[in-house]
Amino acid sequence: MTRFAGRRAALAAIAAGVLAPLARAQDPRSAAAQDAAREWLAIVDRFDIEGSFEAAGALFREALKADGWVAAMRKVRQPLGAVVQRTAVRTTFSNEIAGRPAGEFALITFRTSFANQSVARELVTLEVDGYRWRVVGYSIQR
């Protein structure tokens, strides 16, 4: 009986690994928010810092000055180097974020490996702007 229990546990683990990504893929809101975050992060990954500022949402651009964003990214993000791997580990939704007007927000946590930093967490906050998700917040936790 324990032999079968072990096989069942292994099959359950395999099924969970296969089905979990499918469940996430079936949530169109999560997929759209993650796609928008990844598009924006691709701009950051090319070190097009000015371009990432321009591509961000209005709340982002209103909260920061372009030269401050550029200086911060050169200090914090550029030394990490190229992205080796990035995986979305959590996506949550909220209608409120502290210090921001009410809206529809997505908070996405990525587990990211960089050339010069084995593992970091990137936190990307997006807001629906019209009919598309736009980045309104970004931070890296090492």
Rosetta silent file (secondary structure, phi, psi, omega in degrees, C-alpha in Angstrom):
SEQUENCE: MTRFAGRRAALAAIAAGVLAPLARAQDPRSAAAQDAAREWLAIVDRFDIEGSFEAAGALFREALKADGWVAAMRKVRQPLGAVVQRTAVRTTFSNEIAGRPAGEFALITFRTSFANQSVARELVTLEVDGYRWRVVGYSIQR
SCORE:     score description
SCORE:     0.000 S_00000001
   1 L     0.000  -38.726  179.177    0.000    0.000    0.000 S_00000001
   2 H   -66.804  -29.648  177.444    2.825    2.452    0.734 S_00000001
   3 H   -62.719  -41.762  178.687    4.259    1.732   -2.695 S_00000001
   4 H   -71.093  -35.536  178.626    0.995    2.949   -4.271 S_00000001
   5 H   -62.950  -39.963  178.171    0.801    5.941   -1.932 S_00000001
   6 H   -64.970  -40.493  178.039    4.246    7.026   -3.095 S_00000001
   7 H   -66.394  -41.345  178.571    3.251    6.688   -6.736 S_00000001
   8 H   -62.217  -41.204  179.052    0.043    8.629   -6.139 S_00000001
   9 H   -63.536  -41.165  178.750    1.999   11.404   -4.439 S_00000001
  10 H   -64.800  -43.503  178.005    4.427   11.541   -7.353 S_00000001
  11 H   -63.986  -38.796  178.404    1.586   11.646   -9.875 S_00000001
  12 H   -63.746  -41.038  178.913   -0.150   14.375   -7.867 S_00000001
  13 H   -64.760  -42.057  178.048    3.041   16.441   -7.853 S_00000001
  14 H   -63.827  -45.256  179.800    3.456   16.005  -11.612 S_00000001
  15 H   -61.278  -41.761  179.335   -0.188   16.910  -12.222 S_00000001
  16 H   -62.878  -40.491  179.232    0.132   20.003  -10.036 S_00000001
  17 H   -66.787  -31.959  179.575    3.211   21.085  -11.969 S_00000001
  18 H   -82.877  -42.176 -173.671    1.447   20.621  -15.296 S_00000001
  19 H   -80.399  -30.089 -178.158   -1.969   21.976  -14.358 S_00000001
  20 H   -59.483  -47.884  177.202   -0.924   25.035  -12.334 S_00000001
  21 H   -62.384  -34.116  178.384    0.505   26.902  -15.352 S_00000001
  22 H   -65.924  -39.393  178.664   -2.592   25.986  -17.345 S_00000001
  23 H   -63.462  -41.784  178.407   -4.845   27.419  -14.645 S_00000001
  24 H   -65.348  -39.608 -178.248   -2.862   30.668  -14.677 S_00000001
  25 H   -65.954  -24.724 -178.484   -2.970   30.784  -18.461 S_00000001
  26 L   -81.202  -10.141  178.338   -6.759   30.506  -18.377 S_00000001
  27 L   -91.122  100.737 -173.920   -7.125   33.722  -16.354 S_00000001
  28 H   -63.461  -31.447 -179.862   -7.170   36.376  -19.100 S_00000001
  29 H   -67.041  -44.675  177.468   -6.787   39.277  -16.655 S_00000001
  30 H   -63.118  -44.095 -179.362   -3.608   37.776  -15.144 S_00000001
  31 H   -61.703  -43.396 -179.292   -2.240   36.933  -18.574 S_00000001
  32 H   -65.415  -43.074  179.554   -2.869   40.458  -19.874 S_00000001
  33 H   -65.292  -44.482  179.206   -1.272   42.090  -16.826 S_00000001
  34 H   -64.734  -39.344  177.438    1.754   39.777  -16.959 S_00000001
  35 H   -60.970  -44.646  179.614    2.163   40.367  -20.695 S_00000001
  36 H   -64.217  -41.428  178.432    2.126   44.139  -20.160 S_00000001
  37 H   -62.837  -44.376 -179.518    4.627   43.845  -17.308 S_00000001
  38 H   -65.280  -37.549  176.840    6.940   41.679  -19.412 S_00000001
  39 H   -61.579  -43.895 -179.548    6.748   44.108  -22.356 S_00000001
  40 H   -68.283  -42.967  178.940    7.734   46.965  -20.061 S_00000001
  41 H   -62.319  -31.289  176.946   10.455   44.911  -18.362 S_00000001
  42 H   -62.265  -35.019  176.364   11.891   44.116  -21.806 S_00000001
  43 H   -66.474  -45.210  177.476   12.457   47.852  -22.256 S_00000001
  44 H   -60.949  -43.390 -177.845   14.190   47.993  -18.866 S_00000001
  45 H   -62.527  -27.124  176.379   16.245   44.899  -19.756 S_00000001
  46 L   -82.410    1.395 -176.926   17.585   46.685  -22.864 S_00000001
  47 L    60.335   30.058  172.580   18.675   49.473  -20.490 S_00000001
  48 L   -89.853   73.307 -172.317   16.415   51.870  -22.375 S_00000001
  49 H   -65.839  -41.833  177.482   15.695   53.668  -19.133 S_00000001
  50 H   -62.526  -40.864  178.179   14.239   56.754  -20.776 S_00000001
  51 H   -63.222  -37.135  178.374   12.018   54.511  -22.901 S_00000001
  52 H   -66.669  -34.348  177.390   10.775   52.674  -19.807 S_00000001
  53 H   -65.752  -45.797 -179.213    9.816   56.021  -18.278 S_00000001
  54 H   -66.272  -32.413 -178.196    7.883   57.027  -21.390 S_00000001
  55 H   -81.180  -12.187 -178.643    6.151   53.624  -21.600 S_00000001
  56 L   -74.666  164.845  179.810    5.002   53.747  -17.969 S_00000001
  57 L   -72.295  167.805 -177.168    1.552   54.870  -16.896 S_00000001
  58 H   -59.060  -41.574  179.773    0.582   58.415  -15.986 S_00000001
  59 H   -59.630  -37.678  178.220    0.738   57.771  -12.219 S_00000001
  60 H   -64.107  -51.464 -176.542    4.339   56.628  -12.607 S_00000001
  61 H   -68.093  -29.183  177.540    5.362   59.650  -14.666 S_00000001
  62 H   -75.429  -30.980 -176.917    3.551   62.046  -12.327 S_00000001
  63 H   -80.778  -24.790 -176.012    5.222   60.575   -9.227 S_00000001
  64 L  -125.588  152.966  170.145    8.765   60.661  -10.619 S_00000001
  65 L   -93.863  147.420 -176.404   10.869   62.980  -12.685 S_00000001
  66 H   -56.789  -44.040 -177.646   12.545   61.400  -15.696 S_00000001
  67 H   -67.853  -32.162  175.696   16.071   62.301  -14.564 S_00000001
  68 H   -67.354  -40.453  177.266   15.424   60.844  -11.091 S_00000001
  69 H   -63.408  -45.560 -179.464   14.183   57.597  -12.627 S_00000001
  70 H   -60.876  -46.061 -179.786   17.217   57.384  -14.904 S_00000001
  71 H   -62.481  -43.274 -179.406   19.618   57.981  -12.000 S_00000001
  72 H   -64.469  -43.377 -178.762   17.897   55.393   -9.789 S_00000001
  73 H   -68.142  -36.788  177.479   17.867   52.734  -12.499 S_00000001
  74 H   -65.698  -33.823 -179.223   21.521   53.315  -13.358 S_00000001
  75 H   -78.584  -40.736 -171.436   22.392   52.907   -9.694 S_00000001
  76 H   -99.108  -47.324 -171.637   20.142   49.941   -8.852 S_00000001
  77 L   -87.751  -43.949 -174.843   19.230   47.989  -11.990 S_00000001
  78 H   -57.578  -41.414 -179.858   22.144   48.412  -14.380 S_00000001
  79 H   -63.284  -18.786 -179.623   24.749   46.794  -12.065 S_00000001
  80 H   -71.346  -23.752  178.622   22.651   43.606  -11.947 S_00000001
  81 L    82.687 -164.185 -176.171   23.406   42.938  -15.608 S_00000001
  82 L   -68.738  151.218  175.325   21.411   40.931  -18.099 S_00000001
  83 E   -75.747  130.620  175.766   18.390   38.888  -17.100 S_00000001
  84 E   -93.883  -44.284  179.582   19.132   35.173  -17.023 S_00000001
  85 E  -155.542  143.066  177.972   15.643   34.026  -16.033 S_00000001
  86 E  -138.923  127.314 -179.165   12.413   35.695  -14.932 S_00000001
  87 E  -130.361  127.803  173.736    9.383   33.859  -13.568 S_00000001
  88 E   -73.094  123.594 -178.394    6.097   35.367  -12.431 S_00000001
  89 E  -108.754  -18.164 -179.603    5.418   33.849   -9.024 S_00000001
  90 E  -159.297  136.602  173.521    2.391   35.815   -7.896 S_00000001
  91 E  -132.561  123.263  176.819   -0.240   38.087   -9.395 S_00000001
  92 E  -126.591  159.750 -178.723   -2.823   39.802   -7.224 S_00000001
  93 E  -124.687  147.778  179.961   -5.443   42.408   -7.991 S_00000001
  94 E  -151.382  154.806  173.992   -6.714   45.338   -5.956 S_00000001
  95 L   -96.922   -7.208 -178.747   -8.901   48.394   -6.364 S_00000001
  96 L  -138.367  141.630  172.681   -6.792   50.390   -3.925 S_00000001
  97 L  -136.910  135.890 -177.297   -3.111   51.016   -3.399 S_00000001
  98 L   -52.893  131.994  176.955   -1.809   53.272   -0.638 S_00000001
  99 L    78.210    7.252 -179.566   -1.199   56.794   -1.835 S_00000001
 100 L  -124.859  150.598  174.021   -2.921   56.283   -5.186 S_00000001
 101 L   -63.583  155.064  178.515   -6.417   57.125   -6.402 S_00000001
 102 L   -57.581  145.579  179.889   -8.827   54.188   -6.618 S_00000001
 103 L  -173.729 -165.162  176.153   -8.454   52.130   -9.774 S_00000001
 104 L  -111.505  111.254 -173.807   -7.881   48.618  -11.039 S_00000001
 105 E  -115.844  148.797  170.709   -4.384   47.482  -10.090 S_00000001
 106 E  -122.054  134.653  176.429   -2.320   44.337  -10.618 S_00000001
 107 E  -116.351  116.613 -175.485    0.664   43.557   -8.412 S_00000001
 108 E  -117.763  129.141  175.676    3.041   41.051   -9.967 S_00000001
 109 E  -105.742  125.965  176.294    6.027   39.494   -8.238 S_00000001
 110 E  -111.331  138.993  170.159    8.757   38.065  -10.445 S_00000001
 111 E   -96.969  116.621 -170.885   11.598   35.853   -9.261 S_00000001
 112 E  -126.147  135.576  172.631   14.485   37.011  -11.407 S_00000001
 113 E  -107.404  132.699  178.975   18.061   35.867  -11.857 S_00000001
 114 E  -114.469  163.772  178.894   20.516   38.376  -13.266 S_00000001
 115 L   -58.255  -36.793 -176.378   24.044   37.911  -14.591 S_00000001
 116 L  -110.301   11.699  179.254   25.473   39.675  -11.517 S_00000001
 117 E  -152.250  114.893 -172.533   22.814   38.734   -8.937 S_00000001
 118 E   -60.776  -47.080 -178.759   21.682   35.146   -8.566 S_00000001
 119 E  -143.587  134.672  174.007   18.166   35.842   -7.306 S_00000001
 120 E  -143.611  164.127  175.405   16.115   38.977   -6.802 S_00000001
 121 E  -113.516  126.430  174.450   12.430   39.802   -6.602 S_00000001
 122 E  -103.815  130.883  177.714   11.002   42.360   -8.963 S_00000001
 123 E  -111.826  119.267 -178.353    7.702   43.908   -7.955 S_00000001
 124 E  -118.317  125.360  176.926    5.726   45.459  -10.795 S_00000001
 125 E  -108.992  131.829 -179.851    2.511   47.377  -10.161 S_00000001
 126 E  -124.806  155.585  175.451    0.195   48.042  -13.079 S_00000001
 127 E  -132.522  144.954  174.530   -3.021   49.980  -13.506 S_00000001
 128 E   -71.639  122.802  179.586   -5.655   49.738  -16.192 S_00000001
 129 E  -120.266   98.928 -172.582   -5.293   52.897  -18.270 S_00000001
 130 L    75.737 -110.465 -179.470   -8.175   52.960  -20.704 S_00000001
 131 L  -117.135   10.978 -179.128   -8.205   49.415  -22.024 S_00000001
 132 E  -135.660  156.755  177.121   -4.634   48.326  -21.298 S_00000001
 133 E   -79.480  135.905  177.110   -2.394   47.672  -18.340 S_00000001
 134 E  -129.908  141.011  179.822    0.344   50.263  -17.722 S_00000001
 135 E   -70.572  129.566  177.128    3.206   50.060  -15.218 S_00000001
 136 E  -124.350    1.433  177.256    2.802   52.509  -12.337 S_00000001
 137 E  -163.959  146.300 -179.978    5.379   51.069   -9.936 S_00000001
 138 E  -152.937  135.986  173.211    8.583   49.039   -9.973 S_00000001
 139 E  -150.665  157.498  177.056   11.040   47.887   -7.349 S_00000001
 140 E  -121.140  130.799  173.727   13.781   45.309   -6.932 S_00000001
 141 E  -113.761  121.489 -179.421   14.383   43.438   -3.697 S_00000001
 142 L   -91.371    0.000    0.000   17.740   41.693   -3.487 S_00000001
